[in-house]
């Protein structure tokens, strides 16, 4: 008999892990809202998997379980720092040159800035149960085994988390071309200090969140309404004018059209907007330098 391995057999060991690495990161990032922590957690998942790879019959299920449990533990350990965070909290931005692929569109909302901010209000276990069920489509039996709860309890946790998320999540159903056009109009008006232009693209209930983490200047609370938002943006523009030229590099931020904002050639922040009915209803600006560290390589290349 030939000793040639069966080419149709499922991959094992490192090959199996690499096949599911993206899945592990998808869970970890949605749980933690931090790129660096998610990457660290994926590496820890690999170390644990490597010790049992020869006996694991279903690698994806095993990796899902380990990643989720590690993320729950990490969130619990970070609870104090999250509670004492200076100013509004936003996730570390995921930046891409292109929009999500067609097969990933249904999951795009679950990685948006606005959605992750809503998830931040859930407990670690609530967050895990909600994501595993609604985003990753796991059965309640699997979820119960992962989080160490009864199936009936997981159903209750999910229902409670679903109500909370539905109450807080914004609904964005806008064509990408329209989103890009509104973003471009906003960026142009912001660069030229065009007050009328800014007001024209802002919804009356528009909300701006600026995350500086207490390490760099930012609004210490959300700003609501065009008047407050425009006043803030003009104040920022005046300060930036003294430091250098501001420029915008279009990118997709957490699956939605956005931009990297440069000040005198240095990465200053990321900008993303939520659009409904041709108007901006949400603006998220990440300035915390710790949350931009993973983007510095691209920033250097663009200089």
C-alpha positions as CSV (number, residue, x, y, z in Angstrom):
1,X,0.0,0.0,0.0
2,X,1.1,3.5,-0.7
3,X,2.3,5.6,2.2
4,X,1.4,8.9,0.4
5,X,-0.8,11.0,2.7
6,X,-4.4,11.4,1.6
7,X,-4.6,14.9,0.0
8,X,-8.3,15.1,0.8
9,X,-7.7,14.7,4.6
10,X,-8.3,17.8,6.7
11,X,-5.2,19.7,7.6
12,X,-3.7,19.1,11.1
13,X,-1.2,20.8,13.4
14,X,0.1,24.2,12.2
15,X,-1.7,24.0,8.9
16,X,-5.0,23.6,10.6
17,X,-4.3,26.5,12.9
18,X,-3.3,28.7,9.9
19,X,-6.5,27.8,8.2
20,X,-8.5,29.1,11.1
21,X,-6.3,32.0,12.2
22,X,-8.5,34.6,10.7
23,X,-11.5,33.1,12.5
24,X,-9.7,33.3,15.8
25,X,-8.7,36.9,15.2
26,X,-12.3,37.7,14.2
27,X,-13.5,36.4,17.6
28,X,-10.7,38.0,19.6
29,X,-11.0,41.5,18.0
30,X,-14.8,41.6,18.4
31,X,-14.4,40.6,22.1
32,X,-11.6,42.9,23.0
33,X,-11.8,45.8,20.5
34,X,-8.0,45.9,20.4
35,X,-5.8,44.8,17.5
36,X,-2.7,44.2,19.6
37,X,-4.5,42.3,22.3
38,X,-6.4,40.2,19.7
39,X,-3.1,39.3,18.0
40,X,-1.5,38.3,21.3
41,X,-4.5,36.2,22.2
42,X,-4.4,34.4,18.8
43,X,-0.8,33.6,19.5
44,X,-1.7,32.2,22.9
45,X,-4.5,30.2,21.3
46,X,-1.9,28.7,19.0
47,X,0.4,27.7,21.9
48,X,-2.5,25.9,23.6
49,X,-3.6,24.2,20.4
50,X,-0.1,23.1,19.6
51,X,0.0,21.1,22.8
52,X,-3.1,19.1,21.8
53,X,-3.0,19.2,18.0
54,X,-2.5,15.5,17.6
55,X,-5.6,14.6,19.5
56,X,-7.9,17.4,18.4
57,X,-10.6,16.0,16.0
58,X,-12.3,19.3,15.2
59,X,-9.7,22.1,15.1
60,X,-12.1,25.0,14.4
61,X,-14.4,24.1,17.3
62,X,-11.4,23.7,19.6
63,X,-9.9,27.0,18.5
64,X,-13.2,28.8,18.9
65,X,-13.5,27.5,22.4
66,X,-10.0,28.5,23.5
67,X,-10.1,31.9,21.8
68,X,-13.4,32.8,23.4
69,X,-12.4,31.6,26.9
70,X,-9.1,33.5,26.7
71,X,-10.9,36.6,25.6
72,X,-13.4,36.4,28.5
73,X,-10.5,36.1,30.9
74,X,-8.7,39.0,29.3
75,X,-11.8,41.2,29.5
76,X,-12.3,40.4,33.1
77,X,-8.7,41.3,33.9
78,X,-9.1,44.6,32.0
79,X,-12.3,45.6,33.6
80,X,-10.8,48.1,36.0
81,X,-8.8,49.9,33.3
82,X,-11.9,50.0,31.1
83,X,-13.9,51.6,33.9
84,X,-11.3,54.3,34.6
85,X,-10.6,55.1,30.9
86,X,-10.2,58.8,30.4
87,X,-12.9,60.1,28.1
88,X,-15.0,58.1,25.6
89,X,-13.7,54.7,24.6
90,X,-13.4,53.5,21.0
91,X,-11.9,50.3,19.7
92,X,-8.5,50.2,18.0
93,X,-9.2,50.8,14.3
94,X,-9.0,48.1,11.8
95,X,-7.7,49.7,8.6
96,X,-7.9,48.3,5.1
97,X,-7.4,49.6,1.5
98,X,-10.4,47.8,0.2
99,X,-14.0,47.1,1.5
100,X,-14.9,43.7,3.0
101,X,-15.4,40.9,0.5
102,X,-18.9,39.9,-0.6
103,X,-19.0,36.9,1.7
104,X,-18.1,39.0,4.7
105,X,-20.6,41.8,4.2
106,X,-23.1,40.3,6.6
107,X,-20.5,40.4,9.3
108,X,-19.3,43.9,8.5
109,X,-21.7,45.6,10.9
110,X,-20.4,43.5,13.8
111,X,-16.9,45.1,13.5
112,X,-18.1,48.7,13.0
113,X,-17.0,51.3,15.5
114,X,-20.6,52.0,16.6
115,X,-21.4,48.4,17.0
116,X,-18.3,47.6,19.1
117,X,-19.1,50.6,21.4
118,X,-22.5,49.0,22.1
119,X,-20.9,45.7,22.8
120,X,-18.6,47.4,25.4
121,X,-21.7,47.7,27.6
122,X,-22.1,44.0,27.9
123,X,-20.4,41.7,30.5
124,X,-17.6,39.4,29.1
125,X,-19.9,36.4,29.1
126,X,-22.8,38.3,27.6
127,X,-20.5,39.6,24.9
128,X,-19.2,36.1,24.1
129,X,-22.7,34.5,24.0
130,X,-24.1,37.3,21.8
131,X,-21.2,37.1,19.3
132,X,-21.0,33.4,19.1
133,X,-24.7,33.1,18.4
134,X,-25.4,36.2,16.3
135,X,-22.2,36.6,14.4
136,X,-20.5,33.1,14.3
137,X,-23.8,31.2,14.3
138,X,-22.9,28.6,17.0
139,X,-25.5,26.3,18.5
140,X,-26.6,27.0,22.0
141,X,-25.2,23.6,23.1
142,X,-21.7,24.6,21.8
143,X,-22.0,28.1,23.4
144,X,-22.9,26.5,26.7
145,X,-19.9,24.3,26.7
146,X,-17.6,27.2,25.8
147,X,-18.8,29.6,28.5
148,X,-19.5,27.0,31.1
149,X,-23.3,27.7,31.4
150,X,-26.5,25.7,31.0
151,X,-28.1,25.8,27.6
152,X,-31.3,27.5,29.1
153,X,-29.1,30.1,30.8
154,X,-27.3,30.8,27.5
155,X,-30.6,31.4,25.8
156,X,-31.6,33.9,28.5
157,X,-28.2,35.6,28.3
158,X,-28.5,35.9,24.6
159,X,-32.0,37.3,24.7
160,X,-31.0,39.9,27.3
161,X,-27.9,40.9,25.3
162,X,-29.9,41.0,22.1
163,X,-32.4,43.5,23.6
164,X,-29.5,45.7,24.9
165,X,-27.7,45.6,21.5
166,X,-30.9,46.3,19.5
167,X,-31.7,49.2,21.7
168,X,-28.3,50.8,21.2
169,X,-27.2,49.8,17.8
170,X,-27.6,52.3,14.9
171,X,-28.9,51.0,11.6
172,X,-26.8,51.9,8.6
173,X,-28.2,50.9,5.2
174,X,-26.5,53.1,2.7
175,X,-24.9,52.5,-0.6
176,X,-21.1,52.6,-0.4
177,X,-20.8,55.3,-3.2
178,X,-23.2,57.6,-1.2
179,X,-21.2,56.9,2.0
180,X,-17.9,57.8,0.2
181,X,-19.5,61.0,-1.3
182,X,-20.7,62.2,2.1
183,X,-17.3,61.4,3.7
184,X,-15.5,63.3,0.9
185,X,-17.8,66.4,1.4
186,X,-17.2,66.3,5.1
187,X,-13.4,66.0,4.7
188,X,-13.4,68.9,2.2
189,X,-15.4,71.1,4.4
190,X,-13.3,70.3,7.4
191,X,-10.0,71.0,5.6
192,X,-11.3,74.4,4.4
193,X,-13.1,75.4,7.6
194,X,-16.4,75.6,5.6
195,X,-19.0,76.0,8.3
196,X,-22.0,75.8,6.0
197,X,-20.5,72.8,4.3
198,X,-20.0,71.0,7.6
199,X,-23.5,71.8,8.8
200,X,-25.0,70.6,5.4
201,X,-23.6,67.0,5.9
202,X,-24.5,66.6,9.6
203,X,-27.7,65.2,10.8
204,X,-29.5,67.3,13.5
205,X,-28.8,64.5,16.0
206,X,-25.2,63.8,14.8
207,X,-22.9,62.5,17.5
208,X,-19.1,62.8,17.6
209,X,-16.9,60.6,19.8
210,X,-13.2,61.5,20.1
211,X,-10.9,59.0,21.8
212,X,-7.6,60.4,23.2
213,X,-7.4,58.1,26.2
214,X,-6.1,61.0,28.3
215,X,-2.8,60.9,26.4
216,X,-3.6,63.5,23.7
217,X,-6.2,66.3,23.4
218,X,-9.7,65.1,22.6
219,X,-13.3,65.8,23.6
220,X,-13.9,64.3,27.0
221,X,-17.5,63.4,26.3
222,X,-19.6,62.8,23.2
223,X,-20.7,65.9,21.3
224,X,-24.2,65.9,20.0
225,X,-25.6,68.3,17.3
226,X,-24.1,70.2,14.4
227,X,-23.4,73.4,16.6
228,X,-21.2,71.6,19.1
229,X,-19.6,69.4,16.5
230,X,-18.7,72.3,14.2
231,X,-17.4,74.4,17.0
232,X,-15.1,71.5,18.1
233,X,-13.9,70.8,14.6
234,X,-13.1,74.5,14.0
235,X,-11.2,74.6,17.2
236,X,-9.2,71.5,16.3
237,X,-8.5,73.1,12.8
238,X,-7.1,76.2,14.4
239,X,-4.7,74.2,16.6
240,X,-3.6,72.1,13.7
241,X,-3.0,75.1,11.5
242,X,-0.2,76.1,13.9
243,X,1.4,72.7,13.7
244,X,1.3,72.0,10.0
245,X,-0.9,70.9,7.1
246,X,-3.7,68.4,7.6
247,X,-4.4,65.8,4.9
248,X,-6.8,62.9,4.6
249,X,-5.9,59.4,3.1
250,X,-9.1,57.5,2.3
251,X,-9.2,54.0,3.8
252,X,-11.8,51.6,5.1
253,X,-12.0,51.8,8.9
254,X,-13.6,48.8,10.5
255,X,-15.3,47.9,7.3
256,X,-16.7,51.3,6.5
257,X,-15.4,54.2,4.4
258,X,-13.1,56.4,6.5
259,X,-9.7,58.1,6.4
260,X,-6.3,58.3,8.0
261,X,-5.7,61.9,9.1
262,X,-2.2,63.2,8.9
263,X,-0.8,66.3,10.5
264,X,2.4,67.7,8.9
265,X,3.0,64.2,7.5
266,X,2.6,62.4,10.8
267,X,-0.4,60.1,11.6
268,X,-2.7,62.1,13.8
269,X,-5.9,60.0,14.0
270,X,-8.4,57.8,12.2
271,X,-11.8,59.1,11.1
272,X,-14.9,57.1,10.4
273,X,-18.4,58.3,9.8
274,X,-21.9,56.6,9.9
275,X,-24.3,57.8,7.2
276,X,-28.1,57.6,7.1
277,X,-30.2,59.4,4.5
278,X,-27.3,61.3,3.0
279,X,-26.4,62.8,6.4
280,X,-23.7,61.9,8.9
281,X,-25.2,60.6,12.1
282,X,-22.0,59.4,13.8
283,X,-18.3,60.5,13.7
284,X,-15.6,58.5,15.4
285,X,-12.1,59.9,15.8
286,X,-9.4,57.8,17.3
287,X,-6.4,59.9,18.5
288,X,-5.0,57.8,21.4
289,X,-1.4,57.1,20.2
290,X,-1.5,53.6,21.8
291,X,-4.4,52.7,19.5
292,X,-2.6,54.0,16.4
293,X,0.7,52.2,17.1
294,X,-0.1,49.2,14.8
295,X,-0.7,51.7,11.9
296,X,2.6,53.5,12.2
297,X,4.3,51.3,9.6
298,X,1.8,52.4,6.9
299,X,2.0,56.0,8.1
300,X,5.8,55.9,7.6
301,X,5.3,54.5,4.1
302,X,2.9,57.3,3.2
303,X,5.2,60.1,4.3
